[in-house]
């Protein structure tokens, strides 16, 4: 049997393999908690708050975003990224937590360490640029940021509670504008 993309290979998660996407979504939401703080958008971004960023796994999209952002922006940022993006992130001297495909599953020791590092960072804002994937959406919700921004992601509510639609610009340009760069 093929390993679960969402859960560690442990018996307590075995039966979750057979659950529907809707039930899995509900389960991850229950684990992340229902509470989301109140925020004032776009004022919450003006003072360069502690920001958690989930980069896309695609190197080209991640590179475009990273190279568009000014170096000063990375000062109060923690990036969650696939291990294949290590060189890109290191070039910007940004703080990051990395995962591999087998490690980014709920219940894996590395996943638990990532969650702990994210909670210790205590971001005010979360920016999710990755494809929807329940364990990473769980981390976005669980991180404690009251403002969790995604792009064209209305279906991912309440994991992400603000969906921006960049019409004539990129997500990086839109974020830079809101952060005042």
RAFEN-V347353 format. One record per helix or strand of 3 or more residues. SS is the DSSP state (~ for helix, > for strand). FROM is the first residue (numbers start at 0). TO is the last residue. If there is no record, write none. Layout:
BEGIN
[[SS;FROM;TO] [SS;FROM;TO]]
END
This chain:
BEGIN
[[~;10;17] [~;20;31] [~;42;44] [>;50;53] [~;58;67] [~;70;75] [>;76;81] [~;82;90] [>;94;98] [~;108;120] [>;124;127] [~;133;141] [>;146;150] [~;153;155] [>;161;163] [~;170;178]]
END
